[in-house]
Amino acid sequence: MADSPSYFTPEELQRWQFGLAQANLNNILCHCRQCDATWVASSEVPCGCGSTRVEYIPCWQFPDD
């Protein structure tokens, strides 16, 4: 199977990935499916209860209005 064509140069891809990382800083809504805890983080981390059954939603995907 052939690789999919890239729409970005390596430099453009790096800038795009950096922009997403910046948007995620203190901006990822985390919800534990085991204990129902909810918190905001900068990366996908396990819950304080020890569960890795966590849903991660980047908050910047929600409209501000």
C-alpha positions in Angstrom: 0.0 0.0 0.0 1.4 3.4 -1.0 1.8 6.2 1.5 -0.7 9.1 1.3 0.7 12.2 -0.3 1.6 15.0 2.1 0.0 18.4 1.7 2.7 20.0 3.9 6.4 20.5 3.5 8.2 19.1 6.6 8.6 22.7 7.8 4.9 23.5 7.4 4.0 20.3 9.2 6.3 21.2 12.1 4.7 24.7 12.4 1.2 23.2 12.2 2.0 20.6 14.9 3.5 23.4 17.1 0.4 25.5 16.7 -1.8 22.6 17.8 0.5 22.0 20.8 0.2 25.7 21.8 -3.6 25.6 21.4 -3.7 22.6 23.8 -1.7 24.2 26.6 -4.0 24.1 29.7 -6.9 23.5 27.2 -7.7 19.8 27.1 -10.9 18.7 28.8 -10.4 15.3 30.4 -13.2 13.1 31.6 -12.6 9.8 33.4 -15.0 7.2 32.4 -14.4 5.1 35.5 -14.8 7.7 38.4 -16.5 10.5 36.4 -13.9 13.1 37.4 -13.4 16.0 35.0 -10.3 18.3 34.7 -8.4 20.4 32.3 -4.8 19.6 31.3 -2.1 20.3 28.7 -1.7 16.7 27.6 -3.4 13.4 27.8 -2.8 12.2 31.3 -4.3 9.3 33.3 -6.9 10.1 36.0 -5.9 10.5 39.6 -7.9 7.3 40.4 -5.4 5.4 38.3 -7.7 4.8 35.4 -6.5 5.2 31.8 -10.2 5.2 30.5 -10.1 8.9 30.0 -11.8 10.9 27.2 -9.8 13.9 25.9 -11.4 16.8 24.1 -9.3 19.8 23.0 -11.3 22.8 24.3 -10.4 25.0 21.4 -12.7 22.9 19.3 -15.7 24.4 21.1 -17.1 27.8 19.8 -16.7 30.8 22.2 -20.3 32.0 21.7 
